[in-house]
């Protein structure tokens, strides 16, 4: 019997390879139903857009500053006068007028190369919770090619980012003039075992340099006792509560060091060993009036002491005056008052005022007679001329900074030259390279978390686009309660 041979080709020839081209009732209805579903979905989408506006679309997350509006899209979005697609609700614009209705903002530069809209930089519904955290690309589109109208370059010609092309801070550049007019040596005040009003101390930077919000507190080494750390009631409690309600207010910048709060207890203004009161830290004319009045009052109240010293006079009875002692000898109470007043003034001008202030002090001749001394202490031209001091709380006027945000970093980690500084004219601001050590351009707003030490470096972090200070429109921030700080009101448990 012959065996039939079957090959793959002969088997494949039995199948109809065009079966899918032949229609069937089932496939016909499947196609019709599919087209009907697409048509219905399209009609629903168009109808929803026409009658219900943009509710068809997902707006995306809203920023924290605009969360108060909730789903009230019409508070910002305005219908666009355009074609049917726009009027149907798929596109609604946010004009500048919608932003300016709530935000009174000044412009940036009068000579800026383009006039952006608010929504160009402050993009809503992108996941950013802070609209002020704008992309640096909005800034570098102009600042990457800097030039003035006459073609002269600025400090740098191109700023691509904080770590690429940004110039050194202005106070640290060559040619910057320091006009603080203060004599001070940080190194002398940071020695170990420095003699304080109550014994040896080792001072820290924060003992004198304190944020504005804390400057009302007592100086750590002062004569006054420290305030209690817990203030459950009364005015002190209200002060703690006020700081807790707005814990960032007044904590961004360090306030100027004031004599009364940070210097007085070590550098007193005593001027005569017969007078327990100190001279006021005031204008030289006021100091002269105070000193003369106190010495005259003592002479009137203690004539026996004055008579004893007149009969047995000792020049410069209190301390050392850094000039040749006055040689005039009093012969009566009036001359005693004159000579002691002249001595007190010399002591105040040379040992106190001249220690910190840049002063021009007229010199009284050591061999001046009592009558010449009387004329000198009555002559306004013999008063010292003090150069007004100026301690800026904010060195970088066109940038923002917060010590509160950097409180986890030690002072000398950034202000590296402070401990060895011998002159107050030395600008001890951190250089830009110090800031770039942490703000290294490796972090971005709403980006992935990075290892500790990589801080955000966007332009928005230090710079403000709008000229708030020049227009006087800067708003006062109001912060929420801090439960951690409010806890001090409860006292220890």
ZAMARGU-4260 file (C-alpha; in steps of 0.2 Angstrom, whole numbers, plus 5000, padded with zeros to 4 digits):
<rodrens>
0) 5000/5000/5000 | 5007/5017/4995 | 5009/5029/5009 | 5003/5047/5005 | 5016/5060/5008
5) 5010/5077/5016 | 5021/5092/5015 | 5019/5109/5025 | 5015/5118/5008 | 5001/5106/5004
10) 4994/5108/5021 | 4995/5127/5021 | 4986/5127/5004 | 4970/5120/5013 | 4968/5137/5023
15) 4959/5152/5016 | 4972/5166/5019 | 4959/5180/5015 | 4946/5175/5027 | 4948/5192/5037
20) 4943/5201/5021 | 4926/5193/5021 | 4913/5202/5031 | 4902/5194/5044 | 4887/5201/5054
25) 4897/5201/5070 | 4911/5211/5063 | 4899/5223/5055 | 4891/5227/5071 | 4907/5228/5080
30) 4913/5242/5068 | 4897/5251/5069 | 4897/5251/5088 | 4915/5257/5089 | 4911/5272/5077
35) 4895/5276/5088 | 4905/5276/5104 | 4918/5288/5097 | 4905/5299/5091 | 4896/5299/5107
40) 4912/5303/5117 | 4916/5317/5105 | 4899/5324/5107 | 4900/5323/5126 | 4917/5331/5126
45) 4911/5346/5115 | 4895/5348/5124 | 4903/5348/5141 | 4916/5361/5135 | 4902/5372/5129
50) 4890/5370/5143 | 4901/5366/5158 | 4917/5376/5153 | 4934/5369/5158 | 4928/5356/5171
55) 4931/5343/5158 | 4950/5346/5160 | 4961/5342/5175 | 4969/5359/5181 | 4983/5350/5190
60) 4989/5355/5208 | 4986/5373/5214 | 5000/5383/5223 | 4998/5386/5242 | 4996/5405/5239
65) 4981/5402/5228 | 4973/5388/5238 | 4960/5400/5245 | 4952/5401/5228 | 4949/5382/5228
70) 4939/5377/5212 | 4934/5395/5208 | 4944/5395/5191 | 4935/5411/5186 | 4945/5421/5200
75) 4960/5421/5189 | 4955/5414/5172 | 4947/5425/5159 | 4938/5419/5143 | 4949/5422/5128
80) 4940/5432/5114 | 4945/5421/5100 | 4939/5406/5089 | 4926/5393/5094 | 4939/5382/5102
85) 4944/5396/5114 | 4926/5401/5118 | 4921/5383/5121 | 4931/5383/5137 | 4947/5373/5132
90) 4957/5389/5133 | 4955/5402/5146 | 4968/5416/5148 | 4976/5423/5164 | 4979/5441/5160
95) 4990/5453/5170 | 4975/5462/5176 | 4969/5447/5185 | 4985/5446/5195 | 4986/5465/5198
100) 4968/5465/5205 | 4976/5457/5221 | 4995/5460/5219 | 5001/5478/5218 | 5018/5475/5211
105) 5031/5487/5203 | 5040/5483/5187 | 5058/5476/5185 | 5069/5486/5174 | 5064/5500/5163
110) 5076/5495/5150 | 5072/5476/5150 | 5073/5468/5133 | 5055/5460/5134 | 5039/5463/5144
115) 5034/5447/5151 | 5017/5443/5157 | 5015/5437/5175 | 5010/5420/5170 | 5026/5419/5160
120) 5037/5416/5175 | 5024/5412/5188 | 5017/5396/5181 | 5002/5389/5190 | 4996/5370/5191
125) 5013/5363/5188 | 5016/5355/5205 | 5025/5370/5212 | 5018/5375/5229 | 5027/5392/5229
130) 5024/5403/5213 | 5039/5414/5218 | 5051/5399/5215 | 5052/5403/5197 | 5064/5394/5184
135) 5081/5402/5182 | 5079/5401/5164 | 5067/5416/5165 | 5081/5426/5172 | 5096/5420/5161
140) 5087/5423/5145 | 5093/5441/5148 | 5107/5440/5161 | 5116/5427/5150 | 5120/5442/5138
145) 5123/5457/5149 | 5127/5474/5141 | 5121/5492/5144 | 5114/5503/5130 | 5130/5511/5126
150) 5139/5494/5124 | 5149/5494/5140 | 5149/5478/5150 | 5143/5476/5168 | 5154/5467/5181
155) 5152/5451/5171 | 5145/5449/5153 | 5136/5433/5156 | 5127/5425/5171 | 5121/5407/5167
160) 5118/5402/5185 | 5123/5405/5203 | 5138/5394/5200 | 5142/5399/5182 | 5146/5418/5179
165) 5139/5426/5194 | 5150/5440/5200 | 5158/5442/5218 | 5147/5450/5230 | 5148/5469/5229
170) 5155/5473/5246 | 5169/5461/5243 | 5174/5468/5226 | 5188/5480/5224 | 5184/5498/5226
175) 5170/5496/5238 | 5171/5509/5252 | 5166/5504/5270 | 5158/5519/5279 | 5154/5511/5296
180) 5166/5523/5305 | 5168/5511/5320 | 5184/5505/5328 | 5183/5487/5333 | 5193/5472/5334
185) 5184/5455/5333 | 5200/5446/5338 | 5201/5455/5354 | 5184/5451/5359 | 5184/5433/5355
190) 5199/5428/5366 | 5197/5415/5379 | 5195/5421/5397 | 5191/5439/5392 | 5187/5449/5407
195) 5169/5453/5408 | 5158/5462/5421 | 5156/5446/5432 | 5172/5438/5428 | 5181/5429/5414
200) 5171/5425/5399 | 5173/5417/5382 | 5161/5426/5370 | 5152/5419/5355 | 5147/5428/5339
205) 5129/5427/5344 | 5132/5436/5360 | 5133/5452/5351 | 5126/5449/5334 | 5108/5445/5336
210) 5093/5445/5324 | 5082/5460/5326 | 5068/5450/5335 | 5080/5445/5349 | 5088/5462/5352
215) 5076/5467/5365 | 5082/5452/5376 | 5095/5455/5389 | 5114/5454/5385 | 5121/5437/5391
220) 5135/5445/5401 | 5126/5461/5406 | 5123/5466/5424 | 5104/5463/5423 | 5098/5446/5428
225) 5093/5434/5414 | 5074/5434/5410 | 5065/5418/5415 | 5064/5406/5400 | 5045/5403/5404
230) 5033/5417/5403 | 5015/5410/5405 | 5006/5427/5407 | 5008/5446/5408 | 5018/5457/5395
235) 5032/5445/5394 | 5020/5431/5389 | 5012/5442/5376 | 5030/5445/5369 | 5034/5427/5368
240) 5017/5423/5360 | 5019/5437/5347 | 5036/5430/5342 | 5028/5412/5341 | 5014/5419/5330
245) 5026/5426/5318 | 5043/5417/5322 | 5052/5422/5306 | 5048/5441/5307 | 5063/5450/5312
250) 5074/5435/5311 | 5082/5436/5294 | 5095/5450/5297 | 5106/5454/5311 | 5103/5470/5319
255) 5117/5483/5322 | 5126/5481/5338 | 5120/5494/5350 | 5131/5501/5364 | 5117/5500/5378
260) 5114/5482/5374 | 5130/5474/5370 | 5145/5485/5375 | 5139/5495/5391 | 5143/5483/5404
265) 5161/5481/5400 | 5164/5498/5393 | 5156/5510/5406 | 5155/5529/5404 | 5160/5533/5422
270) 5169/5550/5422 | 5172/5554/5441 | 5175/5544/5456 | 5163/5556/5466 | 5149/5553/5454
275) 5141/5535/5453 | 5131/5539/5438 | 5138/5536/5420 | 5138/5549/5406 | 5125/5546/5393
280) 5129/5538/5376 | 5124/5553/5367 | 5129/5569/5357 | 5145/5577/5365 | 5136/5593/5369
285) 5124/5582/5380 | 5138/5573/5388 | 5146/5589/5393 | 5130/5596/5400 | 5127/5580/5410
290) 5145/5579/5417 | 5146/5598/5422 | 5129/5597/5430 | 5133/5581/5441 | 5150/5588/5446
295) 5142/5605/5451 | 5129/5595/5461 | 5141/5585/5470 | 5151/5601/5475 | 5135/5609/5482
300) 5130/5594/5492 | 5148/5590/5499 | 5157/5606/5502 | 5168/5598/5515 | 5175/5585/5503
305) 5178/5599/5490 | 5187/5610/5503 | 5198/5595/5509 | 5203/5591/5491 | 5207/5610/5487
310) 5218/5610/5502 | 5227/5594/5497 | 5225/5593/5478 | 5230/5578/5468 | 5230/5579/5449
315) 5220/5566/5440 | 5212/5558/5455 | 5203/5545/5445 | 5212/5533/5433 | 5224/5536/5419
320) 5220/5549/5406 | 5230/5545/5390 | 5238/5563/5389 | 5249/5573/5400 | 5240/5577/5417
325) 5232/5594/5419 | 5244/5605/5430 | 5231/5618/5436 | 5228/5618/5455 | 5211/5624/5462
330) 5211/5638/5475 | 5192/5637/5478 | 5176/5627/5475 | 5173/5635/5458 | 5190/5631/5452
335) 5188/5613/5459 | 5172/5611/5448 | 5181/5618/5433 | 5196/5607/5434 | 5187/5591/5438
340) 5175/5595/5424 | 5189/5597/5412 | 5197/5581/5418 | 5181/5571/5416 | 5179/5577/5399
345) 5196/5572/5394 | 5193/5555/5402 | 5177/5553/5392 | 5183/5559/5375 | 5200/5549/5376
350) 5196/5534/5385 | 5178/5530/5380 | 5173/5539/5364 | 5189/5538/5355 | 5190/5519/5359
355) 5176/5515/5346 | 5172/5531/5337 | 5182/5540/5324 | 5184/5557/5332 | 5193/5573/5331
360) 5196/5579/5349 | 5202/5596/5352 | 5217/5596/5364 | 5218/5606/5380 | 5235/5611/5385
365) 5241/5602/5400 | 5248/5618/5408 | 5231/5627/5405 | 5226/5638/5420 | 5209/5636/5429
370) 5202/5651/5419 | 5208/5644/5403 | 5200/5627/5407 | 5184/5636/5411 | 5184/5644/5394
375) 5188/5627/5386 | 5174/5618/5394 | 5162/5632/5389 | 5167/5633/5371 | 5157/5623/5359
380) 5172/5622/5347 | 5182/5612/5360 | 5169/5598/5359 | 5175/5582/5349 | 5168/5579/5332
385) 5162/5561/5330 | 5160/5554/5313 | 5142/5546/5312 | 5142/5527/5313 | 5133/5516/5300
390) 5131/5498/5303 | 5120/5491/5289 | 5108/5477/5294 | 5108/5472/5276 | 5124/5473/5266
395) 5117/5466/5249 | 5103/5478/5246 | 5098/5470/5230 | 5097/5452/5237 | 5088/5443/5251
400) 5096/5433/5265 | 5090/5424/5281 | 5101/5420/5295 | 5086/5410/5302 | 5087/5398/5287
405) 5105/5395/5291 | 5104/5393/5310 | 5111/5375/5309 | 5127/5382/5302 | 5140/5389/5314
410) 5144/5408/5312 | 5163/5405/5309 | 5159/5392/5296 | 5154/5406/5284 | 5162/5421/5292
415) 5179/5413/5292 | 5190/5428/5295 | 5180/5435/5310 | 5190/5427/5324 | 5207/5435/5317
420) 5200/5452/5312 | 5209/5467/5319 | 5199/5481/5311 | 5181/5485/5309 | 5184/5491/5292
425) 5187/5473/5286 | 5171/5467/5277 | 5168/5450/5285 | 5155/5444/5273 | 5157/5426/5266
430) 5163/5426/5248 | 5153/5419/5235 | 5163/5403/5234 | 5158/5400/5252 | 5140/5400/5247
435) 5143/5390/5232 | 5150/5376/5243 | 5132/5372/5247 | 5122/5381/5234 | 5131/5371/5221
440) 5118/5370/5207 | 5114/5352/5210 | 5096/5355/5216 | 5081/5362/5208 | 5063/5367/5214
445) 5052/5352/5217 | 5066/5341/5211 | 5072/5324/5218 | 5079/5325/5236 | 5098/5326/5237
450) 5111/5322/5250 | 5114/5334/5264 | 5125/5349/5259 | 5117/5352/5242 | 5106/5367/5243
455) 5094/5375/5230 | 5103/5388/5220 | 5090/5396/5209 | 5090/5415/5206 | 5073/5416/5215
460) 5082/5411/5231 | 5092/5427/5233 | 5085/5439/5221 | 5068/5447/5219 | 5061/5452/5202
465) 5051/5466/5207 | 5058/5482/5215 | 5049/5481/5231 | 5060/5492/5241 | 5061/5506/5229
470) 5042/5507/5228 | 5038/5505/5246 | 5026/5491/5242 | 5034/5477/5251 | 5021/5467/5260
475) 5023/5461/5279 | 5023/5442/5280 | 5012/5434/5292 | 5017/5417/5298 | 5006/5403/5306
480) 5008/5398/5324 | 5023/5388/5328 | 5018/5374/5341 | 5036/5372/5346 | 5038/5390/5351
485) 5021/5391/5358 | 5026/5377/5370 | 5036/5389/5380 | 5020/5397/5386 | 5015/5380/5395
490) 5030/5380/5406 | 5040/5364/5410 | 5031/5348/5414
</rodrens>
